[in-house]
Amino acid sequence: MAVKMKTVVTYRAKAQCPTHARTEIPVRDLNVVIDEPIERGGTNLGPSPTEAAMTALIACTNVIGHKNAHRLGIDLGMVTIDADCKFDRRGVLMEEEIDLPFPAITLTVHCDTAATQDDLTRVGVETAKYCAIAKLFEAAGTDLTVNWVKTN
């Protein structure tokens, strides 16, 4: 008899907040540190919360992109991802409430590969369907553009 995996799981974390700027969050056997830079009163031991959001999008694009490429039989080769993230800082600066803190993000996924540009476009279409972090940004109203580009 096959075991059916749960489709919805619960993530739990209990964070320590040793300073006003640093948060330490145990995840699996890791200790994730989110911190502010020194000039904002932090200790610069990790990305800021907003930087962590952007880097999570980049990482999710990488992971889900590779999963889809594998499923489609496409070799992405060497991948680099450039991000251009527009961030409205008025909210975090307490100047005013901002409904859309990230109005626009463009990712360019560069693939040094023998695959065709059409193959990469297919991977991009599939990745857009399944990248959870991209879905979060889009649901919030961010104008998210992800370009998959053949560099060789």
Protein Blocks (a to p, Z undefined) as FASTA:
>chain_A
ZZdddfbdcdddddddfbfkbccddehjbccdddddfknopaolaccfklmmmmmmmmmm
mmmmmmmmmmnopaebjadddddddddfklmnomaccfblblbacdddddddfbdfklmm
mmmmmmmmmmmklmmmmmnopacddddddfZZ
